[in-house]
Amino acid sequence: MSEGAQYGLKILEIDDAESGILAYSVDGGDISEDAAAIIWQRFDDAKAQEKKIRLYAEMSAIPKASGALVMDKLKRLGTILTTMERMAIVGDSSWMDVYAKIVDPITRFDVRHFTLEQKEEARAWIQD
């Protein structure tokens, strides 16, 4: 089983820390603090090494998160915002397109939404 898979979060095969690619899927299950720690560590490492992250997220549902997990994300928001280079959100829910259109112009990184049919295009964009 892949890291985090038991928690609603699964690290994908295109994930490659050396190349700056952070790739995971979320199935809407509970994401534990332990599973999220994998993500936070990647951002912390990138910041320490002055590297950027290209994030690929396949979202089949909105993840469930505890209050502690939300607080952890808020604490790291500065690191996330300054470390991210680009973000591909992959999924068919309409909220993802709205999210990408709102977030893209107010961040320093490029955010794009791709449907599941465009998954290979999204992966190519992240890996480019």
C-alpha positions, 0 to 999 in steps of 0.5 A: 500500500502506498504512503497515506493510502489508508487515510484517504490520501495516496501518493501517486507513481509520478511523485518525485521529490528530486524533480520537485513533483508532489503528486497525490490523490484524495478520495474524500476519506479522512486525512489523518495528521500522519498522512498530511505530515508527508505533504508538510515535510515535502514543503518544508524540505523544498523551502530549506533547499530553496526549491519549488514544488509542482503539485499534482492533485487528483481529487475525487471528493473534498477531503475530510480534515480535522481542525488540527489538520486545518490549523497545520495547513494555516501555519504552513500557508506562507511556506506553501505559497512561496514554495509552489511553482504550479498546481494541477487540480484534476477532477470532474467536480465543478468546484475545482474549476471555480477554485482554480479561477479564483486562486490562480490570479491571487497567487504567485504560482500557476493553478490549472484545473483539468478534467479526468479526461485531461489527466495525461495533459495535466501530468505532462504539464506538471512534469514539464 
